[in-house]
Amino acid sequence: MIQPAERLSLVSEYYFSRKLKEVAQLNVEGKNIISLAIGSPDMPPSEQTISKLCEVAREPSAHGYQPTMGTPELREAMAGFYKRWYGVDLDAKTEVLPLIGSKEGILHVTLAFVNPDDEVLVPNPGYPTYTALSKILGAKVVNYNLREDNGWQPDFDELEEMVSSRKRANGQSRIRLMWTNYPNMPTGGRACRETYERLVRFASEHGIVVVNDNPYSFILNEEHLSILQIEGAKECCIEFNSMSKSHNMPGWRVGLCASNTEFISWILKVQSNIESGTFRGIQLAAAEAYNNSDEWHREANIECYRRRRRYAEQIMDVLGCSYDTAQVGMFLWGKIPARYNHVEELTERVLHEARVFITPGFIFGSNGERYIRISLCAKEEQLQQALERIKGVFA
C-alpha cells in the first residue's frame, strides 16, 4: 500500500485549517459565528496601491515571468522603507530579498542554514510554523521560554545554558538558528532595544544566526524598531518583514528578508529553485504601497486598532481574564481565570454558547496553555456584537 512520507507523522494539520472547517459547518447551521481568531486585516490597502495594480495589470507586457529576486523597483522600495522608518541602510541589490510571505521565508532560510539533525531555537509560546517547518525539514526543535513575568522576553541565562549543553565533539554548537518575533505574537510583548542588543551579542558569540520576524512593528506602535539597527546585527542576523499587517495586504503575499550579502545569496539559491517571481503588477503596486503617508499608517495601524482594542479589553474583562494594557500588535493576549482546568473549557463555551470564535493559547506552545488570544481584525460593529453575545453568556 502507498504510504505518505514519514515526515507527515511529525506534524498535524494546522489548527486554524481544522477549526475553520468546524466554524464553517456551524455557519451552515445558521449559527452566524463571529470570528475574532485570525490576524487577517479586514481593511483595504491604500488607494494608490490598488490603482497601481490595476494600471500595471492592463499592460500587455506585464504578465510574463519575473526575476526571482524581484524587480529593481520593489527592492529599492524595500530598502527605502527600512531607511525611512528604521534608519537602516540596505543595499537594494544585494541585502534585501522579496518573499512570498514569511512562511515561505521560514522554509527558505531553514533550507539554507540548517542540516538534518541540526538544532533550532524556537520560542514558547511562538508562531507554530517555526516548529512545523523545522520538523518537516529534519531539524530538531529546542524550545526556549518566554514568560509573562519577564515581559515575554528571552531568558538569556537559560539560553547560555542551552548552548553550553549542546556542543559537538569539535566544540561547535549544535544550534544553527534562533527564531525571534518582536513585537511578539501571540503575547503582544514589545520590541526592546536591549533585547535586540543581547540577541546580537548572543548570536555573534556562539555562531548562531538569529532570525527576527518583524511584521507587527507598525500595529499600535509609535516606535518602530528593527534588530538591524544594532551594530553588528547584519553580520549574524536576518530580519523578516511583511506587508500583510502594516499595509493591509495579507492576500497579496509580499514580504522581505534583509541581511548581509552572503546570507541573502544563500537564501536566493534556495528560493530560485523553488519559486518564480511574483506577478509584476503586485510587485510594482507593493513598491507604491511603501510610499504610503505617515497619516495613512497612523489611521490604519494605530487609530483604527486602538478603537477596536477597547472592545477586546471589555471582552477580556467579561471573561475574567487578566492582560497587560501595554501590549502591542493586532491581538489581545489574556490569562484565563484559575477556575478553568483547561483553556478550551473557556474557548469552546465562547464558541458554542456565545457564537464567537477566539483562539486558545495552547496552539502556540505549553507556555500559552493558560491564555486566550483575541484578534482585532474585525469591524467595530462585529466586536461590539461579540461583546454583547459574551455578556449574555458570562455576565
C-alpha positions as CSV (number, residue, x, y, z in Angstrom):
1,M,0.0,0.0,0.0
2,I,1.1,3.5,-0.8
3,Q,2.0,5.4,2.4
4,P,2.8,9.1,2.9
5,A,6.3,10.4,3.7
6,E,7.4,9.8,7.3
7,R,7.8,13.5,7.8
8,L,4.0,13.9,7.8
9,S,3.8,12.0,11.1
10,L,5.9,14.8,12.7
11,V,3.2,17.4,12.2
12,S,-0.6,17.7,12.4
13,E,-3.0,19.8,10.3
14,Y,-2.7,23.5,11.2
15,Y,-5.1,24.3,14.0
16,F,-6.9,27.1,12.1
17,S,-7.2,24.9,9.0
18,R,-9.0,22.3,11.1
19,K,-11.0,24.6,13.3
20,L,-12.3,26.8,10.5
21,K,-14.0,23.7,9.0
22,E,-16.0,23.4,12.2
23,V,-16.8,27.1,12.2
24,A,-17.9,26.8,8.6
25,Q,-20.3,24.0,9.5
26,L,-21.7,26.0,12.4
27,N,-22.4,28.8,10.0
28,V,-24.1,26.4,7.6
29,E,-26.4,25.5,10.5
30,G,-27.2,29.2,10.9
31,K,-25.1,30.0,14.0
32,N,-23.5,33.1,12.4
33,I,-20.2,32.8,14.2
34,I,-18.2,36.0,14.7
35,S,-14.5,35.2,14.2
36,L,-12.0,37.0,16.5
37,A,-9.4,34.4,15.9
38,I,-7.2,35.1,12.9
39,G,-5.0,38.1,12.2
40,S,-6.1,38.9,8.7
41,P,-6.5,42.6,8.3
42,D,-10.1,43.4,7.0
43,M,-9.3,46.9,5.7
44,P,-8.1,47.5,2.1
45,P,-4.6,48.7,1.1
46,S,-4.2,52.4,0.2
47,E,-6.0,53.7,-2.9
48,Q,-2.7,54.4,-4.7
49,T,-1.7,50.7,-4.2
50,I,-4.8,49.4,-5.8
51,S,-4.6,51.9,-8.6
52,K,-1.1,50.9,-9.4
53,L,-2.0,47.2,-9.5
54,C,-4.8,47.9,-12.0
55,E,-2.6,50.1,-14.1
56,V,0.1,47.5,-14.5
57,A,-2.3,44.7,-15.0
58,R,-3.6,46.4,-18.1
59,E,-0.1,46.5,-19.7
60,P,0.2,43.7,-22.3
61,S,3.9,43.1,-21.4
62,A,3.3,42.8,-17.6
63,H,2.3,39.2,-17.5
64,G,5.4,37.2,-18.1
65,Y,7.8,35.6,-15.7
66,Q,9.6,37.9,-13.3
67,P,13.0,37.7,-11.7
68,T,13.1,35.6,-8.5
69,M,15.0,38.3,-6.7
70,G,12.2,40.8,-7.5
71,T,12.0,43.9,-9.7
72,P,14.5,46.7,-9.1
73,E,11.6,48.9,-8.2
74,L,10.4,46.7,-5.4
75,R,13.9,46.1,-4.0
76,E,14.6,49.8,-4.0
77,A,11.2,50.5,-2.3
78,M,12.0,47.9,0.4
79,A,15.4,49.4,1.1
80,G,13.8,52.9,1.2
81,F,11.2,51.6,3.7
82,Y,13.9,50.4,6.0
83,K,15.8,53.7,5.7
84,R,12.6,55.8,6.2
85,W,11.1,54.0,9.2
86,Y,14.1,52.2,10.9
87,G,17.1,54.3,9.9
88,V,18.7,51.2,8.5
89,D,20.8,51.3,5.3
90,L,20.4,48.3,3.0
91,D,21.9,47.7,-0.4
92,A,18.8,47.2,-2.6
93,K,20.8,45.0,-5.0
94,T,22.3,42.6,-2.5
95,E,21.0,42.9,1.0
96,V,17.2,42.7,0.6
97,L,15.2,39.8,-1.0
98,P,11.4,39.8,-1.6
99,L,9.4,36.9,-0.2
100,I,6.0,35.4,-0.9
101,G,5.2,35.9,2.8
102,S,7.1,35.0,5.9
103,K,6.0,31.3,5.9
104,E,8.0,30.8,2.6
105,G,10.8,32.7,4.2
106,I,10.9,30.3,7.1
107,L,11.2,27.5,4.7
108,H,13.9,29.0,2.6
109,V,16.1,30.2,5.5
110,T,15.9,26.8,7.2
111,L,16.9,25.1,4.0
112,A,19.8,27.5,3.5
113,F,21.2,27.2,7.0
114,V,20.1,24.0,8.7
115,N,21.3,20.5,8.0
116,P,19.2,17.5,9.1
117,D,19.7,16.8,12.8
118,D,20.9,20.4,13.5
119,E,19.0,22.2,16.2
120,V,16.8,25.3,16.0
121,L,15.8,27.5,18.9
122,V,12.0,28.2,18.8
123,P,10.1,30.5,21.3
124,N,7.5,29.0,23.6
125,P,4.9,30.4,23.1
126,G,5.5,31.2,19.4
127,Y,4.3,31.1,15.8
128,P,3.5,27.4,15.1
129,T,5.1,27.4,11.7
130,Y,8.6,27.8,13.2
131,T,8.1,24.4,14.8
132,A,6.2,22.7,12.0
133,L,8.6,23.6,9.2
134,S,11.7,22.8,11.3
135,K,10.3,19.3,11.9
136,I,9.3,18.7,8.3
137,L,12.9,19.6,7.2
138,G,14.5,17.3,9.7
139,A,15.8,19.9,12.2
140,K,15.5,19.3,16.0
141,V,13.4,21.9,17.7
142,V,14.7,23.2,21.0
143,N,12.1,25.4,22.8
144,Y,13.2,28.4,24.8
145,N,10.8,30.0,27.3
146,L,9.0,33.3,27.1
147,R,7.2,34.1,30.3
148,E,4.8,36.9,31.4
149,D,7.0,37.7,34.5
150,N,9.9,38.5,32.1
151,G,7.8,40.7,29.7
152,W,7.8,37.8,27.2
153,Q,11.5,38.5,26.5
154,P,14.1,35.7,26.2
155,D,15.8,34.5,29.4
156,F,19.5,34.8,28.3
157,D,20.8,32.8,31.3
158,E,18.7,29.9,30.1
159,L,19.9,30.4,26.5
160,E,23.5,30.3,27.6
161,E,22.9,27.0,29.5
162,M,21.2,25.6,26.4
163,V,24.2,26.4,24.2
164,S,26.8,25.1,26.6
165,S,25.0,21.8,26.9
166,R,24.7,21.3,23.2
167,K,28.2,21.2,21.9
168,R,29.5,18.8,19.3
169,A,32.8,16.9,19.7
170,N,34.6,19.7,17.9
171,G,33.2,22.3,20.3
172,Q,30.8,23.8,17.9
173,S,27.2,24.4,18.8
174,R,24.5,22.0,17.5
175,I,22.2,25.0,17.3
176,R,22.2,26.8,13.9
177,L,19.2,29.1,14.0
178,M,17.2,31.0,16.6
179,W,13.8,32.3,15.7
180,T,12.6,35.5,17.4
181,N,9.5,37.6,16.8
182,Y,9.3,41.1,18.1
183,P,6.9,42.8,18.6
184,N,5.8,39.3,19.8
185,M,2.9,37.2,18.5
186,P,0.9,35.9,20.3
187,T,1.7,37.7,23.5
188,G,2.0,41.3,22.4
189,G,5.3,41.7,24.1
190,R,7.1,44.8,22.9
191,A,10.3,45.0,20.9
192,C,13.1,46.3,23.2
193,R,16.4,47.7,22.0
194,E,18.1,46.0,25.0
195,T,16.8,42.6,23.9
196,Y,18.0,43.2,20.3
197,E,21.4,44.1,21.6
198,R,21.7,41.0,23.7
199,L,20.5,38.8,20.8
200,V,23.1,40.2,18.5
201,R,25.8,39.6,21.1
202,F,24.5,36.1,21.8
203,A,24.4,35.3,18.0
204,S,27.9,36.6,17.5
205,E,29.5,34.8,20.4
206,H,28.0,31.4,19.6
207,G,28.0,31.4,15.8
208,I,24.2,31.2,15.7
209,V,22.0,33.0,13.1
210,V,19.2,34.9,14.8
211,V,16.1,35.4,12.5
212,N,13.8,38.2,13.8
213,D,10.3,38.0,12.4
214,N,9.1,41.7,12.4
215,P,5.6,42.1,10.9
216,Y,3.9,43.9,13.8
217,S,6.2,46.9,14.4
218,F,3.5,49.3,13.0
219,I,0.5,47.9,14.8
220,L,-0.4,50.1,17.9
221,N,3.3,51.1,17.9
222,E,4.6,54.6,18.0
223,E,8.2,53.5,17.9
224,H,9.5,51.3,15.0
225,L,12.4,49.0,16.0
226,S,14.4,46.6,13.9
227,I,17.2,44.3,15.1
228,L,19.2,45.6,12.1
229,Q,19.5,48.9,14.0
230,I,22.0,47.2,16.3
231,E,25.7,47.5,15.4
232,G,27.0,44.2,14.0
233,A,23.5,42.7,13.5
234,K,23.8,42.4,9.8
235,E,26.7,40.0,10.2
236,C,24.8,37.4,12.2
237,C,21.1,38.2,11.9
238,I,18.3,38.1,9.3
239,E,15.1,40.1,9.6
240,F,11.7,39.3,8.0
241,N,9.2,42.0,7.4
242,S,5.8,41.7,5.8
243,M,3.2,43.9,4.1
244,S,0.3,41.7,5.4
245,K,-0.2,43.6,8.6
246,S,1.4,47.0,8.1
247,H,-0.1,47.7,4.7
248,N,-3.4,45.6,4.9
249,M,-2.1,43.2,2.2
250,P,-2.3,39.7,3.6
251,G,-3.6,38.1,0.5
252,W,-1.0,39.8,-1.7
253,R,1.8,37.6,-0.2
254,V,4.6,40.2,-0.2
255,G,7.3,40.2,2.4
256,L,11.0,40.6,2.6
257,C,14.2,39.4,4.3
258,A,17.2,41.6,4.9
259,S,20.7,40.7,5.9
260,N,24.3,40.7,4.6
261,T,25.1,40.0,1.0
262,E,26.3,36.4,1.6
263,F,23.3,35.3,3.6
264,I,21.0,36.8,1.0
265,S,22.8,34.9,-1.8
266,W,22.4,31.6,0.1
267,I,18.7,32.2,0.6
268,L,18.3,33.2,-3.0
269,K,20.0,30.0,-4.2
270,V,17.2,28.0,-2.4
271,Q,14.4,30.3,-3.4
272,S,15.3,30.3,-7.1
273,N,15.0,26.5,-7.2
274,I,11.5,26.6,-5.5
275,E,9.6,29.5,-6.9
276,S,9.5,32.1,-9.7
277,G,9.0,35.8,-9.2
278,T,5.6,37.3,-8.2
279,F,3.3,38.9,-10.8
280,R,4.8,42.2,-11.9
281,G,1.6,44.1,-11.0
282,I,1.8,43.0,-7.4
283,Q,5.5,43.9,-7.2
284,L,5.0,47.4,-8.6
285,A,1.9,48.0,-6.5
286,A,3.8,46.9,-3.4
287,A,6.5,49.3,-4.2
288,E,3.9,52.0,-4.4
289,A,2.4,51.0,-1.1
290,Y,5.8,51.6,0.6
291,N,5.2,55.3,-0.1
292,N,2.0,55.4,2.0
293,S,1.9,58.6,4.0
294,D,2.5,58.9,7.7
295,E,-1.2,59.8,8.1
296,W,-2.3,56.6,6.4
297,H,-0.2,54.5,8.7
298,R,-1.4,56.3,11.8
299,E,-5.1,55.8,10.9
300,A,-4.7,52.2,9.6
301,N,-2.2,50.9,12.1
302,I,-2.8,52.9,15.3
303,E,-6.1,54.8,15.5
304,C,-8.2,52.0,14.0
305,Y,-6.7,49.2,16.1
306,R,-6.8,51.5,19.2
307,R,-10.6,51.9,18.8
308,R,-11.1,48.1,18.3
309,R,-8.8,47.3,21.2
310,R,-11.2,48.9,23.7
311,Y,-13.9,46.3,22.8
312,A,-11.3,43.4,23.1
313,E,-10.4,44.6,26.5
314,Q,-14.0,44.7,27.6
315,I,-14.4,41.1,26.3
316,M,-11.4,40.0,28.4
317,D,-13.0,41.8,31.4
318,V,-16.3,39.9,31.0
319,L,-14.4,36.6,30.7
320,G,-12.5,37.4,33.9
321,C,-9.1,37.3,32.1
322,S,-6.1,39.4,33.1
323,Y,-4.0,41.2,30.4
324,D,-1.2,43.7,30.0
325,T,-2.6,47.1,28.7
326,A,0.9,47.9,27.3
327,Q,1.0,45.1,24.8
328,V,1.1,45.9,21.1
329,G,0.1,44.3,17.8
330,M,-3.2,43.2,16.3
331,F,-4.2,40.8,19.1
332,L,-5.0,41.0,22.7
333,W,-3.5,38.2,24.9
334,G,-5.0,37.4,28.2
335,K,-4.7,34.9,31.1
336,I,-7.7,32.8,31.9
337,P,-9.2,32.6,35.4
338,A,-7.9,29.8,37.7
339,R,-11.4,28.2,37.8
340,Y,-10.8,26.7,34.3
341,N,-8.8,23.4,34.2
342,H,-8.0,23.9,30.5
343,V,-8.2,26.9,28.2
344,E,-10.6,25.0,25.8
345,E,-13.2,24.9,28.6
346,L,-13.5,28.6,28.0
347,T,-12.9,28.9,24.3
348,E,-15.3,26.1,23.4
349,R,-18.0,27.6,25.6
350,V,-17.5,31.0,23.9
351,L,-17.8,29.4,20.5
352,H,-20.8,27.2,21.1
353,E,-22.8,29.4,23.5
354,A,-21.8,32.9,22.6
355,R,-21.1,32.0,19.0
356,V,-17.7,33.8,19.0
357,F,-14.5,32.2,17.8
358,I,-11.4,33.1,19.8
359,T,-8.0,31.4,19.9
360,P,-6.8,29.1,22.7
361,G,-3.2,29.9,23.6
362,F,-2.1,26.2,23.8
363,I,-1.6,26.2,20.0
364,F,1.4,28.4,20.4
365,G,3.1,26.2,22.9
366,S,2.9,24.9,26.5
367,N,3.6,28.4,27.9
368,G,0.4,29.5,26.3
369,E,-1.9,26.9,27.9
370,R,-3.5,29.4,30.3
371,Y,-4.1,32.1,27.8
372,I,-6.5,33.2,25.1
373,R,-5.9,35.5,22.1
374,I,-8.5,37.9,20.6
375,S,-7.9,39.3,17.1
376,L,-8.6,42.9,16.4
377,C,-9.2,42.2,12.7
378,A,-13.0,42.7,12.8
379,K,-15.1,45.8,12.3
380,E,-16.1,47.7,15.5
381,E,-19.7,46.7,14.9
382,Q,-18.7,43.0,15.0
383,L,-16.6,43.5,18.1
384,Q,-19.5,45.2,19.8
385,Q,-21.9,42.4,18.8
386,A,-19.3,39.8,20.1
387,L,-19.1,41.7,23.4
388,E,-22.9,41.7,23.8
389,R,-23.1,37.9,23.0
390,I,-20.4,37.1,25.5
391,K,-22.1,39.3,28.1
392,G,-25.3,37.3,27.5
393,V,-23.5,34.1,28.5
394,F,-20.9,35.1,31.0
395,A,-22.0,38.4,32.7
